[in-house]
Amino acid sequence: MLGALSHTRVLRLAGLFTWVMVGLPLVYSQIENLRRPAGDNGGAVLLFAAYLVFGGAYFRLTRDLRSGGHASWLDRCMLVLLTISALGVSFLSGSGLGSILMMVAAGVIPWMLPARYGVLWLLVSQLAVAPVYYVLLRFPLFEAVMQSLLYGGFSMFIFVTSLVARQQTDAREEQRQLNTELRATRVLLAESARVNERTRISRELHDLLGHHLTALSLNLEVAGHITEGRAQEHVHQAHTLAKLLLTDVREAVSQLRDSGAIDLAAALRPLTQRVPSLDIHLDVPSPLNVEDPERAHVLLRCTQEIITNAVRHAGARNLWITVRREAGGVSLEARDDGDGADGIMVGNGLRGMRERLQQCGGELQIETHRGQGFRLRASVPGVPALALSTAPEGVR
């Protein structure tokens, strides 16, 4: 049964199970205090309040674990509350139960903080329990410190195990991204190959049949002037058939060129499927034909970068992407419900996106405010009509 669960779900269930098990000796040790009148059991009330706060904070933190170093400020505040409540359990109960809860918290720390800060946080929090052993339990100072370090060693083992699980989750997510990009690129390449093949066929029809039929029509027209009688009637009939065939070839070439566009909608959909911890709402007409494969590739890479930024940096739960054809070109608008920022920090991703757009005459607009997420608009112009019409005068 556990094999069907993800790493994060197993970690969550194991932590909650340990939290419940810690509650059993806690209740047993406080039975006498709970039997006292309400005014005399204030310490027991605070103890169970700290215990319940730890469980609630752990439940909240593990609902959707993400990579370490990318947690939101709210999650890190919850980690502080988790640590304080665990220390409160130890000091209020006068036992090492808080150290056990700190071992449970050790499984969450790698998802909240970078590894080096996580190790420091873990050691400091475990050493903070040493006064319980030294003052309340009357351990000698050396034994109190050693007891704290003993629990710290167990906590470090859990920390490393959770760190490995996080790295495996990151590797799995990276593999999922690569597979998604591969599927989208494969669709784009298939569309490009289809367009190139239709263009090649239309050129062959134009260059071979078109020119030959034009020459045949001219020769039949000349033959119609130098023949007489029944032969002239057959020449005129052949001339008419040659012109009809030339018209059919012209229409076939036009249809091949008109349908030689890439369906951008089909290429974008694989990018938005099965993205963990992010709901993507894609609004794009189907089909959305883009005549130039290079422009379609630029829009595909821009969408890929937008999704990556929303997952890794924005802290968003939802991402809305709208793609529309307007003024002969194509526009892509995206917005998320992430944290936002007071200013725009242009990294390699946004810089590369802007450069791609500028190469094909497009532009990029970014807007963000603290607590209001990110808004982005990318647009590329359409292919000039002169570039789409390449058939020589003889066939047009």
N, C-alpha and C positions, 0 to 999 in steps of 0.2 A: 504493500500500500504506500509506504514512504517513497518507493522508487518513482511513483507518479507525481510526487510533489517537487516543486522547485527548491533550490538551496535556501532561498529566503523564507519560504513557507515552513520548511523543516526547522530552520533556526528559530522562527517565531514560536512554533508549537513547543519546541524543546525549552525555550526560555519561560514560556507561560507555565509549562508543567513544573519546572523547577521552582518558580514563584509560588505555585500552589503548595508544593511540598514544604517550602520554607514556612508557609502559614500554619502548618499543622503543629510543629513544636512551639511556634509563637503563641498560638491559642492555648496550648497545654500549659505553657509557662505563665500565662496571665489569667488563668481561671480564677484564682483566688482574688486577684485585683478586680476582676469583672463582677464578682459577687458582692463587693463592697458598695456602699451607697454612692449615688452619682457624684457627690462632692469629693469623694476620696479616690476615684479612679481616673483622675485627669491624665496621669502618665500613660495608663493603658489606652485611653482614647487617642492621645497623640501618637502612640506607637502604632496603633492600627491605621490611623490616618496616614502616617508615613508609609506603611506597608501598602495601603490601597493606592496612594499616589504613585508609588513605584510601579505597581501593576498597570495603572492607567497610562503612565508615561511610556512604559515599555510597549503596551498595546498600540499606542499612537505612533511611536517611532518605527515599529516594525510593520506597519500597514503597507508601506511601499518603499523598501530600501533601495537606495541608489548608490552610485560609486562614491567612495570616500573623497572628501575635498569638494564635493558639489552639493552638499546638503544645504538647505535653506537656513536662514537665521533662526526661524521658529523651531526647526528640528534641533539645532544646537542648544537653544534655550531649554528644550525638553531634555536634552542630554545632561545639562547642568542640574535640572530638577531631578532627574533619575539618580544622579550621583548623590545629591544632597539627601534625598529620601532614603537611599540605602545606608548612608552614614547615620541618619536619624534612627533607623531601625536598630543599628548596633548600639548607639549611645543610650537610647531609651529602654532597650531590653537588657543592656549590660551583657551582651553575648556576641559571638562571632557570626550571627545570622546575617548581619549586614555585609560581611565579607563574602558570603555565598551569593548574596544579591549582586555584589560588585562583580562576581564572576559571570553572572547573567548579563550584566551591563557590558562586560568585556566583549561579548559577541556582537554588540551593536556599534561599539566605538569605531571599528575599521570602516563602517559605512558612513560615518559622520565626519571623520577627520582624516587627514593624511597620516600615513603610517608613523612617521617620527613623532608627530604631536600626539597621536593615539597612545604610543608607548609611554610617553611622559605623563599623559593624563592618567593612564592605568596605574603607574607606579605611585604617583602622588596620592591618588584616591585610596589605594590600599594602605599606604603608610599612614594615612589620616585615621585609620581604624586602630593604630597602635595604642593611643591613649586609653581605649576601652580595655585592652588587655593589661595595661600598666596600672591604671588608676582604679577601674571598677573591678577587674578580675584579680588584681594584686599579683600579676606576673612580674618577675624581675625585668628590668629594662631590656636586657639582652634577649630574654625569652619573648618579651612582647614584640620587639622588632622582628625577631625570627619568625614568630607566628604570623605577623603581617606579611613578611616576605614569602612565607610558605603559601598563603592564600594568593599572594601576588604571582607565584610561579604557576599555580593552577590557572589563574586568570590569564597569564601570558599564553599558556597553551590554548585556551579557548580563543584568545585574541588572534593568535596565528592561524588557527583553524578557520575562524571567520574571515580572516584576511585572504586565505587561499580560496574560500568560497566566493568572496567578492571578486577576486581576480579571474576566477573561472566564469563568473557571471559577466564580467567585462569582456572576456574573450569570446563568450557566446554571443554577446550583443554585437561585438565587432564583426564576428562571422555572419550574423544575421544582416548587418548593414551591407557587408560585401556581397552577400547573396542577393539582397534586394537591388543593389546597384547593378549587379550583373544581369538580373532579369530585366531591369529597365533598359540597360544598355543593349541587351540582346534584342528587345523589342524595337529599339531605335535603329539598330543595325539592320534588322529584318526589313523595317520600313524603308531605310536608305537603299538597301539592295533592291527592293521592289521598285523604288523610284528610278534608280539607275538603270535597271533592266527595261522598264517601260520607256525611258528616255532613249536607250540604245535601240530598241525596236522601232521607235518612232523615227529616229534618224535613218535607220536602214531602209524603212519604207519610203522615207522622203528621198534619200539619196539614190536608191536603186530604182524603185518603181516610179517615183515621181518624175525624175528626169527622163527616164525611158519613155514613160507614157506621154510626157510633154513632147519629146522628139517624135514619137509615133503619131501624135495628133497633128503636128505640123506637117509631117510627110504625107499623111492622108489628106490634109487640106490642099497641099500642092497637087497630089494625085487627082483630087476631084476636079481640078481646073484643066488637067491635060487629058482626061479620059472622056469618052462619050458613050451613050447608049446604056445597056444593062450594066456594063462595068462601072460606069459612073455612079449608078444607083447603089451598087455594093460598096463602092468606096465611101459614099456619103453615109451609108449605114454603119460601116466600120469606124468612120470618124466620130459619129454620134456615140457609139459604144465606148470609144477611147476617151471621149470627154466625160461620159458617165463614170467610167472606171477611175479617171483622174479625180473626179469629185468625191468618189467613195474613199480613195486613198487620202485625200485632203481631210475629210471628216474623221477618218481613223487616226491620222496623225494628231489632229486637234484633240480628240478624245483621250489619246494616250498621254498627251502633255498636260491636259487639264486635270486628269486624275493622278498625276505624278506628284502628289503631296504626301507629307508624313502626318500620320494621325498622332498628334502630341498627347491627346487624352489617353490613348492606349499605352504610351510610354510612361506617363506620370503615375498611373494607378498602382503599379507594383511598388513604388517608393513609399506609398502611404499605407501599406497593409502590414498588420502585425508589428507595429512599433510599440515596444513595451513602455508603460507608464505615460503614454501620450495618446490622446484621442485626436486623430487628424480628420478634419471635415473638408473634403475636397469638392469644390464646385467648379466643374469644367464641362462645357458642352461636348457631346460626343456625336460625330467626330469633330475634332478641332484640327483642321488641316493647316500645316505650315509648309510653304513651298520650298524653303531653303533648309537642308539638313543641318547646316552649321548653326542657324538660329534655333532650331529645335534642340540641338545639343546644348546650347547655352542655357536655354530655359530649363532643361532637365537638370543640369548641374546646379543652377540657382535653387531649384526646389530641393535638391539633395542637401545643399548647404543650409537652407532654412530649417529643414527638419533636424539636422545634426545640431544646430545652435539651440533650437528649442529644447532638445533632450538634454544636452550637456551643460548649457549655461543659463538658460532662461528660467529654469525651475517651473515650467508650464505644465498644466494638465490637459489643455486643449489648444489646438492649432487649427486656424481656419485659413484655407488657401483657395483663392478665386482666380481663375484664368479666363480671360476674355479676349476676343478679337475686337479691336477698336482702331479707327482711323487708318486702316490698312495694315496695322501691325498687331502685335499681341502683348497684352499686359498681364502681369502676375502680381497679385496682392496677397499679403500674408499678415496675420496678426495672431498673437497668443495671449494667454491670460497669466503670464509669468510675472516675475518680480519687477521687471523693468529696471531702469537706471536713470540717474540724473543727467548723465551725458553718454555719448556714444563712443565706445572704445573700439576702434577699427582694428581688428586682428587680421591674420592671414586669410581667414575664410571670407570675410566681407571685402577685403582688398582684392582677392582673386575674383570674387563675383563682380565687383565693379569693373575690373580690367576686362573680363570676358564680355561684359555688356558694351563697354566702350569700343571694343574691337569691331563689333557689328553695328555701331551707331546707336546703341541703346543707352539707358541711363538708370541709375539706382537712387531711390529716396528712402531714408530711414528716419523713423520717429519713435522716440521712447520717453517715458516719464516714470518716475519711481512709483511702483504699485500699479501701473497701468499697462504693463507688458510692452512688447515691441510691435511696431507696425513697419512693414516694408513693402515697397512698390518697385518692381522691375519691369521695364518695357523695352521691346525691340521693334524697330520699324519693319514694315513689310518689304518683300523683294521688289525692286523696281520692275515695272511692266516691261521695260526694254530687255531686262535680263531673262524674263520668262518667255519672250517671243524670239525664237532664234531660227525659225524656218525661213529658207530663202524665198524670194519673190516668185519663183516658178511654181511653187505648190500652194502658196497662200491664197 
